[in-house]
Amino acid sequence: MSYIRFTSHAFLFGCAFYENNPDCPFIELRKLAIEERVQLLKKITFQENNYLESTHKECLKKRKYLKRKIIH
């Protein structure tokens, strides 16, 4: 697995909003052992990869928007 591919999936190993989001679609994946997550990343298709990344980015966008709304 390339370094770039691994770092693009950092959300499987942690997320700034993880604790505050009980609806996170990656909760079950983060419960897996690190080795299992790495093996999963090696097996996913390009389409699955894009879906996971877009799901995470969309969630972050919503969380950041809500956080800004609360602060202001």
Backbone torsions as a table, in degrees:
resi	resn	phi	psi	omega
1	MET	NA	135.0	-179.0
2	SER	-75.8	156.3	178.7
3	TYR	-59.3	-42.9	-178.3
4	ILE	-62.3	-44.2	179.8
5	ARG	-64.0	-41.7	-179.9
6	PHE	-63.7	-46.2	-177.6
7	THR	-70.0	-25.9	178.6
8	SER	-70.8	-12.1	178.9
9	HIS	-111.0	27.2	-179.7
10	ALA	-57.7	-26.1	-179.7
11	PHE	-63.2	-19.8	176.4
12	LEU	-76.2	-11.5	-178.7
13	PHE	-112.8	-8.0	177.4
14	GLY	170.3	157.9	179.8
15	CYS	-156.0	140.8	-179.1
16	ALA	-60.8	-28.4	-176.2
17	PHE	-105.8	5.7	-175.3
18	TYR	-53.9	-47.3	-177.5
19	GLU	-65.4	-28.8	-174.5
20	ASN	-97.7	8.0	-175.8
21	ASN	-131.3	90.1	179.7
22	PRO	-69.5	-11.6	179.4
23	ASP	-96.2	8.6	-178.2
24	CYS	-57.8	128.2	-179.1
25	PRO	-72.1	-6.5	-177.5
26	PHE	-104.6	6.4	-177.7
27	ILE	-56.6	-48.9	-177.8
28	GLU	-65.9	-37.3	178.8
29	LEU	-66.1	-36.6	-180.0
30	ARG	-71.2	-16.0	177.4
31	LYS	-78.5	-16.7	178.7
32	LEU	-69.9	154.8	174.4
33	ALA	-62.9	152.3	-178.0
34	ILE	-55.3	-42.5	179.9
35	GLU	-60.1	-38.5	179.1
36	GLU	-67.3	-38.3	178.4
37	ARG	-65.6	-42.0	178.5
38	VAL	-62.6	-43.9	177.9
39	GLN	-61.5	-40.3	177.9
40	LEU	-61.3	-44.8	179.7
41	LEU	-62.1	-34.2	179.1
42	LYS	-68.6	-25.7	-174.2
43	LYS	-95.2	-18.1	-173.3
44	ILE	-71.8	152.1	179.3
45	THR	-81.9	169.5	177.5
46	PHE	-59.8	-41.6	179.9
47	GLN	-65.7	-42.4	177.5
48	GLU	-63.5	-40.8	178.0
49	ASN	-58.6	-48.8	179.7
50	ASN	-62.9	-40.0	178.6
51	TYR	-62.5	-47.2	-180.0
52	LEU	-60.4	-46.3	-179.6
53	GLU	-63.7	-44.1	-179.0
54	SER	-67.7	-36.8	176.8
55	THR	-61.0	-46.1	-179.7
56	HIS	-65.4	-44.3	-179.4
57	LYS	-63.2	-39.6	178.8
58	GLU	-65.6	-41.2	177.7
59	CYS	-62.7	-45.8	178.6
60	LEU	-59.9	-42.3	179.9
61	LYS	-60.1	-44.2	179.1
62	LYS	-64.9	-43.9	-179.1
63	ARG	-64.0	-43.2	179.4
64	LYS	-65.1	-38.9	177.6
65	TYR	-62.8	-46.1	179.3
66	LEU	-63.8	-39.0	179.4
67	LYS	-64.3	-43.0	177.9
68	ARG	-64.3	-38.3	-179.4
69	LYS	-64.9	-39.2	179.7
70	ILE	-68.6	-41.0	-177.8
71	ILE	-66.9	-37.7	-176.3
72	HIS	-90.6	NA	NA
